[in-house]
Amino acid sequence: MSTVTPARAGTAMAVASMTCVQLGLAASVGLFDRVGPEGAAWLRLAWAGVLLAVFVRPRPSAFSRSALRACVALGVVTAGVTILFMAAVARLPLGTASALEFLGPLGVAVARGRGGAKLWPALAAVGVLLLTEPWHGGADPVGVAYALGAGACWAAYILLTQRVGDEVSGVRGLAVSMPVAAVVATVVVGPSVIGDLTWPVLLAGLGLAVLLPVVPFVLELLALRRLTTAAFGTLMSLEPAIALVVGLVALGQVPGPAAVAGIAFVVVAGIGAERSGARPGDHTPAAPDGRPAAAGAVT
């Protein structure tokens, strides 16, 4: 009887998270015409914050100061990566924006990787370039700045998500960070789109919030309890490949030879990251009474 290793379980969670993200983005297209890309992102974040706060009901007084600071910081960068990427896509081709944003997790993978593990981010980078072909797109300076900002926020998101997952049991950390992200997004985007809201739009946003970001962020939190940040950052290169497969199956978009080669590169990099990406030791956070809490348990 085979045993599922922590690295394999973490990889499966990361892949499931990326699949949910792509499905959520595809399902969000209908909202773009009504509230715009940034408005759709704000609506998802706002509902996600409400859902997690209501169902998990975290008590900030039960958090240590460092854990609470990490949760708040995670909320800020979560809002940043979501809104900045949407703003970049509005000004750049999707492939260009995706390639620039991926510099964030790639930077984490290179900085945290050791020895031969640095090979996998390099293969992933080649694969992402072949998948996205950013040289075919434009180079609006403001769009480039937004995409690079999203990449920086994504790098911080990976590091902070692992820290929150290590310090706080269950998903209580997300139940603090997501309301913070909702508040930040409301301040930045809310005033410009509130007048366009209708009940159908609000209900659509509620449904999409479950698919993106609630489920993906929970899966990423659990994955980062099992994987190193270097392995997780490399695995994120699978996202353009998953997007391409979703486009082929759902939209009939046939990939070209460069995209097929790119998929091969990122799959090989993902396999290598999974095999070398397990975190040493037990990273299950302690419960309030000091005993280990079950990973993924909602406290």
N, C-alpha and C positions, 0 to 999 in steps of 0.2 A: 504493500500500500504506500503510495507516494505521499510525501509531506510537502505542504506548501510553505516555502521559505518566506521570511519577512521581506526579502528583496522582491521575490516574485509577487507576493501579495501587494506590496507597494507599487510595483509596476502596473499591475492590473488596475489598481485604484487610479493611478495617474492617467492611464489610457482611457478608462471609463469617464474620468473627469473631462479630458479633452474632447471626447465624443459628445458629451453633454453640452460643452461650450459651443461646438460647431452646430449642433442641432438647435441650440438656443439662439445663436446668431441668425441661422436660416429662418427660424420662426419669427424673429424680431423684425424682419424686413417689412412686414405689413404695417408696423408702427412708424417707420421712417417718414412716410408721406404725411403722417398726422402730427407727429411731434419732433421729427428730425432724429438723426442718430444720437446726438447728445441727450435729447429728451427721452428716447427709448432707454438709454443707459441709466439715466436718473430714475426713471420709473421702476426699472428692475431693482436697482439698489435700494430705493425707498421701500418697496414691498418686501424685499429680502430682510431689511432691518426690522421691519414690523413683525414678520413671521418668526424670526429667530428670537426676538425679544419676548414675544407672547408665549411661544411654546416652550422655550428653554428657561426663561425667567431667571437670568443670572443675577447674583447679588454681588455688586462690586466690592462690598465690605469683606467678602470672603477671599478676595484676591490679594496677593502680595503687591507691594507698590511697583516692583519691577514688572510683574506680570500684567498689571493694569496699564502701565505705560506702554508695554509692548502691544497690548490689545488696541489701545488708542492709536498708536503709530501704524499698526496694521490696517486699521480702518481708514486712515488718511491716505495711505499708498494704494489701498484697494479702490477708493474713489478716483485717485489719480490715474491709475493704469486704465480704468474703464473709460473715463471721460476723455483722457488725452488720446487714446487709441481711436475712439470714435471721431474725434476732431481731426486726427491725422487722415483717416479714411475718407473724410469729406473733402480733403485737399490733395490726396495722393492716390495712385492706383493701389489696390489692396495688396498686391505682391510687394510693392516697394515699402509700404507701411509695415507689413508683416516682417520683412527682412530686417528693417531698421529696429523694430521692436524686439526681435529675437536677440539682438546684441545684449540685452539685459540678462536673460537666463544663460546665454552662452558665456558672458563674462563671469557669472557665478561659477559655472562649470569649470572654466579655465582656472580661476583663482583658487577654487577649493579642491581641484583634482590633484592627484599626486602620481608621479611616475608615469606608467603606461596608461593610467586612466585619462590622461590629457589627450590621448589619441581619439577617444570617442567624441568629445566636443568638436575636434577638427573635422572628423567625418560628418558630423551633424551639420556643421557650418556649410560644408560643400553641398550637402543634400538640400539644405534650405535654400541656398542660392539657386540651385537647379530647379527647385520646385516653384520658387516665386519669381525668378528671372527679373529682378528689380531694374536691370539695365533697359528694360522695355518701357519703363514708366517715366513720368515727369519728375521734376525735382523742385517743387514749390518750397522755398526756404521755411515758411511758417509751418507747412505740413511736416517737413523734415524735423523741425524743432519739436513739434508735438509727438512725433513717433519716437524720437530719442528720449523725450521725457517719459513716455509710456514705458520704454525699455528700462529706464532707470527705476521707475516705480515697480516694474515687474521683478527686477533683481531684489529690491528691498522687500517686496511681497514674499518671495521665496524664503529669504533669511528670517523674516519676522514670523511667517507662518510656522516654520520649524520651531522657533523659540516659543511661540504661544502654545504649540502642540506639546512641547516638552514640559512646560510649566503649569498648564491648566488641563485638568482631566476632562474627558468628553469633548463636547462642542461648546462649552461655556465661553471659551475665548472668542469664538466666532459670534456668539450672541451679544458680545460687547463690541467687537470690531465692526460688525455689519451696521448696527445703528449709527455708529460714528461715521461710517462711509455714507450712510443715507443722509445724515445731517450736512456733511461736507458737500455732497452732490446737490442737495437742496439749495444750499447757499449759492453755489456756483451756477447751477443750471436752472433750478426750479422757477425763479421769477420769470424767465423768458418763455416757459412752456405751460405754466399753470392755466393760462387763459385758453389753451387749446384742448384741455382735458374734457372728456365726456365719460359717462359711465361705461360704455363699451371699451374705451381705451384703458380705463382704470382696471377693468376686469381682465383684459388681455395682459396688462402688465403684471397682475397678480399671478396668472397662470405661468407666464414666462419666467417670473422670479424664481419659481421652484426649479425649473430646468436650468436657469442661468440667472443668478450665481449660487443659489443655496446648495444644490446637490454637488456641483463641481468643487466649491470651496470646502465643503465637508470632506469630500474624497481626497482633496489635496492635503488637507490638514492631517488626515490619517496616513496618507502615503508618506509624508515627510517625517512621520514618527518611525518609519521603517527604512527610509532611504537617506543617503547623504545628499546634501544640497548640490554637489557636483553631478551625481547621477540623475537627480530630479531635473536639474537644468538641462542636461543632455536629452532626457526623455521628452522635454517640451518641444524638441525639434520634430517629434512625430505629429504635432498638431497640423502643420500644413499638409502633411500626407493624408491625415484623417479628413481634412477639409476637401482634399482632392477626391478621395473615395466617396464622401458624401455627395459631392457635386456630380460624380459619375453616376451613382445609383439613383439619386433623387432628381437631378436636373438634366441628366444625359450629357454632361460635359465631358468629352473624351480627352484625356491628357495626351500631350505630345511626348516625343522621345526623351527630352530633357527632364520632364516631370517624372517619367517612369524611372529614369536613372536616379533622380533625386530621392524617390521613395526607397530605392535599394540602399542608398547611402544612409538615410535616417533610420531605416529598419535595422541595419547592421550596427549602427551606433546605439540604438535603443537596446538591442540584445547585449551588446558589450556593457552598457551602463547597468543593465539589470543584473548581470552576473558579477559585477564588481562593486555594486552600489549599496550593499547592506550596511547598516550602521552598526558598529560594535557596541555590545552591551545592551542593557535594558533601558529604553527611553520612555517607558510608561510613566506618566506624571503621577505624583503622589496624591492621594485623596486628602481632604482637609484634616483627617485624623492621623496622617502620616503613612497609612497603608497604601500599597500600589492599587491604583484604580484600573479597571478594565479598559483597555484601549477602545475608544469609540463609545463608551457608555455615557449617556446623557445624565449628568448629575444635577 
